Amino acid sequence: MEILAKNVYYKFMDTILLVDDDYSIIETMSLILRQNGFNVLNAEKESTLFNILKNSLIDLIILDIQLPDRDGIEILKDLKENPDFSHIPVIMFTAHHNEKILQKAFEYGANDFIKKPISSKIELLARIKSHITIKKYEDNLRKMNLEKQIETLKQITTTIRHNLGQPLTVMSSYCSILERELKLDPDVYSRVTPVLKKIEKAIEEINNIIGQLKDITELEITSYVESIKMLKLNTTKKAPNNRG
């Protein structure tokens, strides 16, 4: 029960991923952030960083420029080129005062930088809160845009189902009538049957697709906006044969 309560509590907190291999820095930063209402996760190397990103919803990353396994700027580049994580703001954490290094970080997509050692808690928290606020605003815009696209898709698929469904019903009925009439002449029926079967199969396949379009009209946003997957239509599914 206690673990469940903690998980619910953290769900409503902004989560910051702190990437640094210096334990004293991690301890100091984590304390400051937690005292100011943030949930903090720590990673000391690249592999841990990406494992956390795949399994947690992160609102902001504080990334050290110098890590033991790989240069922080190269990791930043990978983050910003990955569509699953590129929306997450990244603040570079550095003792460097080299303008070329900082320029490269901004070119790769860094949102801001903080110099070591931390000189002002007020400035640190102000920068963090500012970037998280911007991220939330952008997330809401993406979600609103996605909802509009889904609503448009629902309207299109409903129209397709309606406009194709009725003609296909008529075609299927005419095929049944034609088959019944052709059976009166066995010789003609034997020659025409292969063509008739192809028409019936085509109607069946289109009906399968129309049936799957119903799933699109029932589509809803049920997960985090960046995790939504494209709907795949399975055109190999067979519709039941109602003909005798």
N, C-alpha and C positions, 0 to 999 in steps of 0.2 A: 504493500500500500504506500509506503514511504517513497519507493522508487517511482511509482506511478505519479505521485504528487509532484515529484521533482521534474519528471518529464513534461507534465502539463505546464508547470511553472516556466521551464526553459522554452517551451513552445512560443510563449508570448514575449520572450526576450530577444533582442537583436544579438546575433551570434557573430563573434569575431574570431577568425582563424589567425593565430599568431605563429609565424614561421621563423624560428631562430634557434641556433644550436647553443647559445649562451644561457646557461641555467639561471644565472643571476638576473639577466635581462627578462627572461620568461617570467620569473617569479615577481619581479617588480612591476612589469607591464600588466600581468594577469591580476595582481592585487588592485592596481589603479582602476582597471576596467571593470572588475567585478564589484568594486565599491561604488561604481557609478552605474550599476544596473545592466551590465552586459554579461552575456554568457560567453566564456572564452574556451576555445579549443587550441591545443598546441601541437605543432609538428616541428621536428628537428631536421628533417630531410625531405627531399622531393617525393620519394615514394609514399611517405606518410601523408604528405600534403594532398596528393591526388586520391589516396584512399579515403581520406576524410571528406573531400569534396564530393566523391561518388556516393557517400552514405549520409551526408548531412546537408542541411540548408544553411549556407553561409551568406551573411549580409556584407561582410567586408574582410579583406585579407591584409594583414600587415606582414610584409615580406622582407627579410634581411637580404641585402645585396650579396653578402658573402656567406655561403653555406659550405659545409664540408664536402658534399658529394657533387655539387654543381653550382655554377654562377647564378645568383638570384635573378639577374637581368634576363638570362636565357630561359629560366623558369617562367618569368613574367611573359616573355614572348610566347611560350607554349600556352599559357593560360589565356592570353588574349586572342590566340588563333583557334582556340577550342570553343565551338559554339555553345557548348553546355556550361562553360564557365566565364565566357568573355564579358558577361553582363555584371560580374562581381567587381566592385571597385577595389583597386589594389594601391595601398600606400607603401612605398618603399622605405625601409628602415635602414639607415646608413650612417656610418662615421665618416664617409667620404665627403670631401668638399670640392671634388674635381668636377668642373662644369661639364666636361665631355661625358663623364659617366652618367651624370644626372640627365643630360640631354638625350643620351641613348635610352635611358629608362623611360622618359616621356615619349620618345618616338615609338617605343614598343607598347605603349598604352598605359603607363603608370598614371594614376589619377592625382597622386600627391607624393610628398616624401617627408619623413621625420628624421631629424638628425639625432645621432647618439652623442653624448648622453641626453636624456630628456631634460630640457630646461624649464618647460612650463606645462603643467598638467592641464591648465585651462586651454592652452593652444592645442594640445594633443586631443582633448575631448571635443573641442569645437570642430576640428578638422574631421574627426571620425563621424560625429553626428551629422555634419554637413553632407558628407559623401553617402551615408546611409539614407538620409532623407531624399537625396537625388535619385538613388537606386530605387527606392520605394515608389517614387513618382513615375520613373521609367517603367517599372514592373506593371504598375496600374495601367499605363498607356498601352503596353503590349497586350495586357489581358483584355482591355476594352476593344482593341483592334481585332484580336482573335475572336472575341464573342460576335463582333459584327460579321466577320468572315464566315463563321460557323452558321449564323442565322441566314446569310445569303445562300450558303451551300444547302441548307435545309429547304429553302424555298425552291431552288433549282431542281433538287432531287424529287421533291413532291410533284413539281410540274412534269418532270420526265416520266415519273411513274404513272401519272394520270394520262398523259398524252400517248404513251406507248401501250399502256395496259388495255385500253378499249380496242384499238385496232388489232392487237394480238388475239384478243378474245374472238373477234370477228373472223380473223384468219384461221384460227383453230377450228371454229365451227364450220367454215367452208371446206376445210380439209376433211373433216368427218363426213360431210355431205358428199364431197367428191369421191372419197374412198367407197362410200356406200353405193354410189351410182356406178363406179368402175367395176365393182364386183359382179355386176350384171353381165359383163363381157370379160370372161377370164383371160382371153388373149391380150386385150388392151390393158387389163389390170396388171398382168405380169410385167408388161413393158414400162408402165408408168409408176409402179410401186416404188422402185429405188429413188426416183425424183421426189415422190410424195414423202417418203421417209426422211429425206434430207431437209425438206421444208419443215416437217414436224420437229426434227432435231434442232433446227435453227430457232424455231419458236420456243422450244423448251429452254435453250441456252439463254435467250433474251429474257424469258420469264425468271430464270435463276438470278440474273443480274438485277432485274427490277426488284426481286425479293430482297436482295442484299442492300439495295438502296434504302430500304426501310431502316436499316441500322444507322445510316447517316442522319436520317430525320430524327432519330432518337439520341444523337450524339450530344453529350454535355461535357463541360469542363469540370472534371472531378479531381484533378491532381495539380501539383504546382506548375505554374505556367511554363517553366523551362523544360518540364519533363513530358509534355504532351507529345504523343507519337502520331504519325500519319495513319489513317485508317486504310487497311489493305483489303481489297475485294477479292474473295476467293471464287473465281469464276469456274472452278472445277466442281462445285457443289451441284448435285442433281436435284431437280424439282420432282416431286412425286408425279407419276403418270396416272392421270384420272381417267384416261380412256380405257375402255374395256378390251 
